[in-house]
Amino acid sequence: MANDYKTWIDRAKSSLAISKIKSDENIFYEDLCFQAQQAVEKALKSLLVFYNVDPERTHNLVSLIKELSKHIDIPEDVNETVVLNDYAVQTRYPGDYTPIEEEEYNNAIVIAENCVKWIEKKIKELLKKAEGQKNQSYLDNLESK
């Protein structure tokens, strides 16, 4: 399971969906921002797993992006997801942070959503390319007979 990119991207989408639940007055923006960070972390790990890389057990988005950049060009808006790093640990402990306001929360959601969408799109493109190469190899093999 841990090496299945589909599981990772599904978990990323789940964390992203949870991060958008702000309809309850008992839910803190800090907790929702943590879920936004988790969405990005899991999405990055899904792409690493897609590239047959065993992702490091870390919450550090900088480390994950650095590893991923060995395999693919990372767009600037995905690089900017590192601003969500503070939500991975700091906001989980009451009193260790400045409370998050709605504007900051909304920004975190946009950042996370853009990253997850880019990774989903990139995986689909890579799968399509791999399928095309597989089909071309098959055709080349037929022609050589």
N, C-alpha and C positions, 0 to 999 in steps of 0.2 A: 504494500500500500504506500509506504513512504517514498518509493521510487516511481510512482505513477503520477505523471504530470497532470493527468485529468483530475485526480483526487486533490492535488494541490490547488488547481485553478477553481475547482468546485468549492473548496474551503475558503479560498480568497473571496469568491463571490458571496459566500455565506457571511463572512466577516463584514464585507461591504454592505450587505443588506442590513445586518445588525447595526452598523454604524449610522444608518439613516433613521433609526427608530428614535425619534425625539418627541413623541406625542405624550409621554408620561412625565409629569412634573417631578417624579422621583428619580429620573435618570439624569445623571450628570453629563455635561458635555465632555468632561475628561474621559469618562468611560467610553463614550461614543468615538472620541478621537483615538483612543487605544485600539478600538476595533478597525478604524480607518488605517492605522499603522499596520495592524495585523493583516488586513486585506492586501496591502502593498507587499509586505514581507512574504506572504504565501504565494502571491502572484509571481514575484521574482523567483522564488524557489521553484515554482512550476516550470518556468522557462529554463532554469538551470537543469532540472530533472529531464526536461525535453532534450537538452544537449548532453544527456548522460553524465551529468555532474552531480555528485552527492552533495547537496547543499550543507554548508556549515550550520551547526546548531547555534545560531545567533539571532538576535533581534536587530542587529546593526545593519541598516539599509545601505550604508556606505560600503561595508564589506561585501554585501550581496551584489550590489551594482558593479563594484570593482571586479568581482569574479565573473559576472555576466558579460562585462565589457571585453573579456578575452575571447568571446564567442560571437558577439554581435555589437553593432554600433548602437549606442544608447542615446535616444533623443533627449534634448535639453529638459523637456518637461518631466521626463522620467528621472533624470538626474536630480531634479529639484525635489523629488519625493523625500530626500534625506531630511527635509525640515520636519518630517513626521517622526523622526528618531526619538525626540523627547517624549513622545506619547507612549513609547514601548515600555518604559519602566517608571520614569519619573511621576507620571500622573496616576500610577497605581497605588501610591502611598499617600494618604491624606496628610496635608500640611507641608509637603515637600515641593509645592508648586504654586504658581499663581493661578487662580481659577480661570477657566477658559470661557470666553464670551461667545455669543452666537456667531459673530462675524468670523472669528478664528476657526470655530467648528465648521462653518460652511466652507471655508477655504480648504480645510483638511479633507472634507468630503470630495470636493472638486478634484483635488490633487490625487486622491486615492482612486476615484472613479476613472480619471484619465489614464492612470497607470494600468489598472486592471484591463480596461478596454484595449489599450495598446498591446498588452501582452497577449490577450485573447486573439486579437487581429494578427499579431506576429506568428503565433502558433498555427493559425489557420493558413497563413501564407506559406509557412515552412512545410506544413503537411501537403498542401497543394503542389508545391515545388517538388517534394520528395515523390509524390504520386506521379507527377509528370516525368521525373527521371526514371522511375521504375517502369513506366509504360514505354519510354524511349529505349531503355535497355532491352525490354522484351521485343520491341520492334527491330532493334539492331540485331538481336539474336536470331530472329526469324529470317532477316535478310541475309545473314551469313550462312544460312543452311542451303 
